[in-house]
Structures are given as structure tokens and as C-alpha cells.
């Protein structure tokens, strides 16, 4: 079992949560509560499951409006509805246990169905109900409803796998997006500085361009994005020198500047050394963007982020 963080371990010891490695959960005041951590462990998510369907849609949105007024007080960074409940992201994890006594009575007042009700169909669990992990949320569910959820999830993955997306289109989009993302980098470079954090802007642009162009999600995505980040650094630095020379009193045609740069690299060792130093420094700082690529692609993998399983914890109703 995966080792949980000290904070989650404390909740297991003091508040009776059940430890499942990647997450913990427990029943409180008629609702199942799941707590998990983000990848960078700088935020915690508390997900309270309830029957969230068309008949309770208005109540669900009323609940979101209710929570919004407490965002500042309880240091909430995000509030959103999931298919099986409400997801709350906390900047300060200590606020989770403080906020639940405020949240759960309001859920009851709004008539939102919790434990004892199947989170998929909304019908009572008259006999033995299954406790299941649905995506990232622990909830009560009928066995048949659970199988339907798994089938729907499997079908969604298959659709994603067979979508008409291509690495080539994604590569083109990533290159154009990387160039757009390199504009802030280029401006800072012209001012005589190199910013490592702006490497993330290049990576973000490459990733967005990849998505817009219909790039395929697969093992090839990360290498493509990394290559486009590096290529964007090469291009942006060359453009930086081009623009810098053009605005520094160049008397000829600006179209002659690229040839002048290449020629000078071979005949002027001092210029070549300066150019290579700037390039190496830029590539070094582009590591921030490469790190961001790895992190983002990992989070985008649906197979790693969504899990459906019956837990070995049954509850009799």
C-alpha cells in the first residue's frame, strides 16, 4: 500500500478515516467523505458523495453557491460538482475538518441523498450496499449500477484511444504554440535577461497548440512537446538576435540579418562564444518548461487518474 502523507495519517489516527493508500475516506453525518492529495501535495481535495442527478440539480448548484461564500474563510481554492458529489480543494488542509460540520447540515437541509442511497440511480440500498471507488470518489452503489459505471468508463477510454488524432498534427500545433508561448521569453531576452519560469510559458503554449491541432494522447506526446520546447528556445533566441541587431542601427535590409548572424558565427569567435553561452543558458532554464511538460502529461492520463473498484468494505442498510 502506498505510504500516505503525515496529514492524512493524522486524520486516520484521530478522526477514524479508512486508509486506502492514495486516499482516505469515512462516513460522517450520513455522507461518505473522500480526501486525497494533488500530485504536488500542495493542495488537498475533499469530495463528499451524494446522489447528483437531474432531480437534485438545482439543490446541487445551491450547495455550490452556499460553499462559495465560505471560500475565503476556509481557504478553499476551488469548488466543483462531480458526477457523484461535490469536490472541494483546500489550500490549508486543516480547514477540511473545520468546514465539514458547516457543509453537511446544509446538504441535509437541501435534501441531498447520501449514504443508504445509490449514488448512480438514487434508489435506496435495501439490503447490502457496496462501497465503491468511482473515479476519485468513494460512494455507495448497487452492484449493477457499479458495473454500468465501469462499462461507461471503459467505453470512454476506448473512444479516446480511437479518436482520429495524430502525432504529426500535434507536432505542428505544438511548434506554433511554442512560438506563441516564446513571445514573453523573447521580450525578456531583448531586455538582456533570461527567465527560467518563462520556459513554462513556452511549454504551456506548445501543449495548448498540441491540443488545438488534435494531437494524439500517447507515449509520444511528452517527447514531442519537449522537442518543441527546445526548438522554440532555438528559434526565439535567433529571433532575439535578429530583432536586437535590427533595432541597434542596422543599415541594410533586415532580411540580410540572418545571413549576417550565421556568417559572423564562423568568423568571429567572441560573437560565437556569446551566442552559444546565451543559447546554453536558455536551454538550461528551459528545464522548467520540460519539468512542467512531464507533470502535465502525467496528470492528463485518464487511466492513471480514474479508478473504479469495489472496496472490501460492505455496509448493511
N, C-alpha and C positions, 0 to 999 in steps of 0.2 A: 504494500500500500504506500502511496506517495506521502511523504512527510509534509504535514501541514505547517503553516506559519505559527509563530508564537501566539499571535492574536486569536486565530481560530482554535488553537489548542486550549487557550484560556476559556473560550466560550464552551468548549466541550466539557471542561472540568467544572466550570462554575454554573453554567446555565442549562446543562443537560442536552446539548446538541449531540447528534449522532455523527461520528466521524466517518466520512467516505473517501478520504484522501484528497481529492481535488475540490471537495466541497463538504459542508456540514449542513445538517437540517434537523428540525424538530417541529413538533406540533405545539401551538400556543393559541389559546383562546379560540379554538375552532378553525384554525388555519395552519397550513403547512408552510414553514419558512425555510428557504434555502439561502445560504450565504456562501459566496465564492469570491475569489480574488482575481483581479486582472493580471495580465502577463507580467507587467512591471511591478505588481504588488503595491502600487501607489494609490489604488482605489479598491473599495470592496463593494460588491453588489449584494443586496438583499432582495430576494424575489419571494413574494407572497402569492401562493397559488389560490385561485378560485375559479369558478365556472364563469368564463368570459366569452359569452356568445351574444347573438343578436338581441335576445330578450333582456340582457343586462348591459347592453352597450351604453345606454345613457348613464346608468349608475357607474360604470367603469370610468367614463370621462368625467363624471362628477368627482370621483375619487382622485383622479389626476389633478383636477382643479383644486381640490382640498389640499393635496400634498404640496402643490406649487407655493402656497402661502407660507410653508414652513421650510423652504429650501435654504434660506439664509440662516435661520435659527439652528437647524440641524446639519448644516454644511452638506447639503445634497448637491451633487454636480449634474445629475440627470434623472429624469423620471419618464418612464415609457411603459406602455401596455404591451404585454406579450400574449401569444395565443392562450396561455394557461395562467395568466395572472398579471401582476404589476411588478416592474423591475425598478429598484431604487439604487442609485450609485452614490456612495458616501465618500467624501474627501477625508473626513475624520471617522474612522470605523467605530470609535467609542460611542458615536451618536446613534448607531443602529439599535442597540438595546434600549436607549432612551426614547427613541421615536416609535418603536413598535406599540407601546401602550397608548400612544396617541392615535396611531393608524388603525389598529384592529377594531376598536369600538366604532369608528366611523364606517368601516367596511360592513360591520353588522348592521348599523343604522341604515345603510344603503341597500341592505338585503342581498349582499353578495354571498353566494353559496361557497362554503369552504369544505372542511372535512365532512365525510359522510355523503358527499355528492361527487359523482364522476365529473372530473374537470373537462371531459370531452363532450358528453351528451347531456350533462346536467341532471341526470336521474339519480335517485337515492341508491346507495350501496347497501342493499338489504342484508346481504349475507357477509361473506368475507371479501373485503376490498383489497385490491393490490396497491401497494405503494410503489410508484414507478418514477424513474427519471425520464422526463420528457424534454429533450433539448438540454437546457441548463436549469430546469425547474423540477423539484420533487412534488408530486401531486398524487391524489387518489384517483384511480381509474378502473373501469371494468376491464376484464381481460380482453374481451372482443374489441372494445374501444382502443385499447393499447395496440392491438395488432393492426387496426386500421391506421393508427398514427404512424406505426413503423412502416406500413406499406406506402403511405403518402410520402414519408420522408425518403424512402428508398427510391420512389418514382421521381422525386425532385432531384435527387443526386444523379439518377440516370439521365434526366433531361439536361442537367448541367453538363454531364460528360459528353453528350452527343449534340450539344448546341453547335451550329455552324460557325465556330470561331477558329482563328488561325494564328499561328505564331508570326507569320510574315506581316499580316495586317497590324498585329500588336507591336511588332518591331518598328514599323513605320510611324505608328502613332506615338510610341514611346520616344522616338527620336525627336519628333516635332514637339511633343510635350516637354521633353527635357530642355529643348532650346528656349521654350517659353519660360520654363522654370529657372533658366540660367540668367534671365534679364536682371534680377536683383544682384546676382553674383557679378555680372558684368559691370553694373553701375558701381559697386563697391570696389571692384578691381581697378576701374578707371580713376577712382579716388586714391589709389595707392595702397589698398588693404586687401587681405584675403580672410574671409569669414568661413569657418568650418560649418557653422549652423546653416548657412545658406546652401550647403550641399544637400540639406534635407529638402529645400525648395526645388532643386533640380530633380531629386528623386521623386518628390510628390508630383511634379509636372510629368515626368516620364511614366509614372504609374497611372495617372489620370488619362494621359494620352493613350496608353495601352488599353485601358478600359473602354474609352470612347471609340477607338478603332476596332473594337471587337476582338481583342487578343484573347487567346486561349489560356484558361487557368490550368496549369500543369507544372511539371518539374522544370520545364524550360523557361517559365516566366521569370524567376529570380535571376538566372544568368543573363537573360535578355535585358532586364532592367539595369543590372549592374553595368553591363557593357554600354548601354545608352547613357548612363550617368557619367562614365569615364569619357565617352566620346563627346558628350556635351561639355565637359570640362575642357577638352582639347579645343573644341570649336569656339567656346566662349573666350578662352584666353587668346586665341588667334584673332578673334573679332575685337577683343580689348586692345591688342597691339595695333590692329588696323585703325580703329577709331582714334586711339591715342595719337598715332602718327598724323592722322588726317587733321586733327584739331590743334596740332602743335606747330603749324606753319608749313605744311607740305604744299609745295607749289605746283606739282604736276597733277595728273588725273588720279583720283582716289582708286581707280581700277588698277593702277600700276603698283599700288602699295603691297598687295600680296606677293607679287614677284620680287619686290624690293626686300621684303621680310625674308623670304626664302634665300635670296642671294646673299643677304647680309649674314645669315646664319652660317654660311660656308666660308665667308672671307673675314668675318670679324669675331674673333674668339671671345672677346669681352661681351659683345651683344649676345652671342650664343650661350655663354655661361649664365647671363642674367635671365635669358628666356627659359633655359632649362631649369634654373632654380625656381622661377615663378611657377613653371609647369609642375615640378615635383611637389612644391608646397601646395598647389591647388589640388593635386591628386591625393596628397596626404589628407587634406581637410575634407576631401570628398568622401572619406571614410565614414563621416557622419551620415551622409546620404545612403551609402551602402548598408550601414547598420540599420537604417530606417527601412530599407527595402526588405531585408531579411525578416524584420519584425512584422512588417505589414503583410507580406505574403504568408507568413505563418498564421496570422490571425484570420486571413481570408479563407483558409482551408476549411470547408464546411464539414468534412469528415472528422476533423480533429476538434471542432467546436461544438458539434451537436451529437448527443448520445441518447439512445433510447434503450432502457433496460428495466426489467422488473427487479426491484431490490429485494433482498432476503428479509423483508420486514412486512408482515401482514398485519392488518388491523381488522378486528371483528366489530361489526356495527350492530 
